[in-house]
Amino acid sequence: MAEIKTKQTDADVLEFIETFANTEQKKRDSYDLIQVMSECSGFEPKMWGPSIIGFGKYHYKSDRSRQEGDWPLVAFSPRKAAISLYVYMGGEQQNELLKNLGKYKMGKSCIYIKKLSDINVEVLKKLMLTTMQMLESKYGVG
């Protein structure tokens, strides 16, 4: 079985933002997201792999394969095309929240935004809290 490539590292989060975020807007949004996600999750930011900033962690076991590993409770990445938000697990409650999130696109497991001002940060916080509750229920983390 292939080993999970995205793992928590000791890389410097602020240095990553300064070198990876390709616009001043994305840098500002990244610093704002760190503040929001730290406050909401109760965890300090850590680098996961080369380009994801994660908060907290849990150990998962896939329902569909023998794959298992660690992953952040919530996370984001200031990618070139858009900021990827890893704050969504699905479910009726979260789908209702998405209706009031603002301007975004949906991927398989993440939400893409162009800039933080395109979304309602209070709704983002609720998405993060419900995701952490779902992870607590499924994997016994918190």
C-alpha positions, 0 to 999 in steps of 0.5 A, a space after each residue: 500500500 502506498 504511504 500517505 505523502 501529506 504529513 505534518 512537518 516542522 516547516 515554518 508556516 509564515 515563511 511558507 506564506 511569504 514564499 508561496 502565496 503569489 499575491 499580496 491579497 493571498 498573503 493577507 488572506 492567509 494571515 487572516 485565515 490563520 487567525 480565524 482557524 486558530 481561534 476556531 479550532 484551538 490549535 496553532 498552524 502547522 505545515 502539512 506536506 509542502 503546501 497545506 496549513 493545518 490545525 489539529 489532527 486526527 487519525 483516520 481509517 478509510 471506509 473503502 480501502 485499507 488506507 489510514 493516516 493522520 490529517 488536519 482537522 481543518 486546513 487551507 492552502 493559498 494555491 495559485 488559482 484559488 485558496 483551498 479550504 479543507 473545512 467540509 465533510 458533507 451532510 445536510 447541516 453543512 450543505 445548508 451552511 454552504 447556501 450562505 457562505 458566499 462566492 466559492 466553487 466546490 471540489 471533491 473534498 474542499 472549497 475554493 475561494 478567490 479571496 476571503 472577502 468573497 465569503 461570510 467568515 461567520 459561516 466558515 467558522 460554523 463549517 469548521 465547527 461542524 466538521 470538527 464535531 463530525 470528526 469527533 463523532 467518527 474518529 474520537 478526536 477533538 
